[in-house]
Amino acid sequence: MKLHELLKTEHIKIYIDAEHRKDVIAELVELMGQHKSIENPDEIINRVMKREMEVGTGIGYGVAIPHAEPGPYPSPLVVFGRLNKGVDFHSQGGERARDVEISEDSLKVSLMDGRTITVPLAWYPRLLNATPAQLKNWEICGGGYGIHWPEIDEDLSTEGMLRGAPAPMKQKK
């Protein structure tokens, strides 16, 4: 069976406004129910949520593939949805930070998936002007997607670094 045989145009919803995983999944199951015979939508939602609690289905880069065992359905039920704003599906590794190294001129962040982000230290004036002791005092925060330096009150996200986003410039008054 090929994906194009399973995913039809009517199984696609481009604008989903949900803000939580369960709400996203409920909207997708509702879409599925409009085009397939589904006896118990709550059972599917619960099965997918159970799978989500075991291991998140986020695969990084803002993509998740929530799924579960098919249960009583003889073939896979496939729908596609695109969210208007991000919902955390807890990607495994992905953009999560594992380690931080700071040299004289760069910030290097090792990610859980094996990639490394290296950005100019000049992008982050607080880090650039911090003492070596302050630079060593960092902690991973935000579920692994952020790095915090408490002594200098600096917070960076791995997503921002991957996008190549330097620290915002202060507005002149």
N, C-alpha and C positions, 0 to 999 in steps of 0.2 A: 504494500500500500504506500502511495506517495503523498507527501504533504499537500500538494495541490488538489488531491482527491478528497482530502479531509477538510481543508480550510476554504470555504466558499466566501464570496463577497458579503453575503448576508450574515456571516459569522464574524464580521469585523466592525468594531466600534472605535472610531478615531478619537472622540472626545469623551473622556471619563473624568468626572470631577471629584471622585472619591478621595479621601485623605488618609484612609487606613487600609491595611492589607485586606482585612475581612470585607470591607465595603467594596473594594475593587473586585475581589473574588465573587461577591454576591452579584455585582453588576454583570460580570462575565457569565455567571451561571444563568442569570435572567436572560441574557442574550441567547445563550445556548438553548434555553427552554422555549424561546420564540420560534425556533426552527427544528427542534428535535423533540421527541417524546421523552420528557423527563418526569418520572413519577414523584420523586422526592428531592426537590432542589436543596433543601436544608441538609440532607444527607451528603450531597456532593460538597457543599460548602464546608461542612464539618470534616469531611475526609481530607479536603485540600488544606484546611486550617491545621488539622492534626499533622499533616506532612510538613507544613510551614514551621510548626513548633519544633519538629524533630531536627530539621535542617532547612535554613532559609533557601529559597529558590532563586535569589538574586545571583546573576552571573557577572555583575560589574557593568560599568558604562551605562547605568540606568536601565538595564534590561533584567527582567525576571521571567521565569517560566514556571509559574505555579502549576502543580500537577499532583495527581494521586492515583492510587490503584483504580482500575476501571469499574470494579464492583460488578453489578449485574449487566453492564452494557457490553455488547459483543464486540464493538469496535471503538477506537478512541473518539472522544468528543473534543473537538478543537475549536477554540475561538481566539481572537486577537483583540487586544485593547491597547489604546495609547492614552496615557494620562496627561492631563493638562499641567499638573505639577507632580513632583516626585513623591513617591511613597517608598519607605524603606522595606525591602524584601530580604534584608540581611544577606548580602552576597557573601559567599565563602571566600575569604581572602579579599580578592578584588582590590579595591583602593584602600584597604585597611593597612595602617602603618605597623611595621614590626620593629624598626630600629631607626635611629637618627644619628647622623654624623655631621659635624660642622667643622669646616676648615676655615682658613683665613678669608676665603672669598666665596665659598659655596655652602649650600645646605643640601645634604644628601639624605633622602628618606627611602629606606628599603620597605617594600610592600609585601604583604603576606603571600601574594601570588608569584613572588620572585622578581618582579620588576623593581627598578630603582628610578627615583625621580631626583634629578640634580638641578638646582636652580641657583641663580646668583644671590649671594647673601645681601647684596645691595638692594634687592627688592624689598627687604624687610629691615627698615632702619632700626627698629628696637633690637633686633638680633645683631645687626652690624655694630651697634654701640654698646652691647652688653659685655660684661666681663666673662672670662673663660668659665668661672664658677657658675655664673648665671646661665650660660649656654648649656652647661652640663646638667642643669636642673630642669629637665623637661619630663613631661608625662603624656602618655597617650590618653586621649579623651574622646568623647562623642562616639562611643561604640567602636573605636579604632580608626575612625575617619578624620580625627583631628589630633593636633599636637598642641600642648599648652606649656608655656613657660611661666610659672606662677610669680617668680620674682620680678619679671619685667612686664607682666600682664599681656603676653602675646599669645594669640591663638591662630593657628593656621589649619586649613583643611587640605587633605590630600587631593580632593577634587579641584580646589583652586590652584594648587601647584600643577596638577596635570593640565589644566586649562592654560597655564602660563600667566596666571593673574598675580601681579605684584600687590603689595599692601596698598590700600587706598591712600591717596595723598591728602594731607590735611587741607581743609578749605581756609583760604586767607580771608581775614575779616576786613 
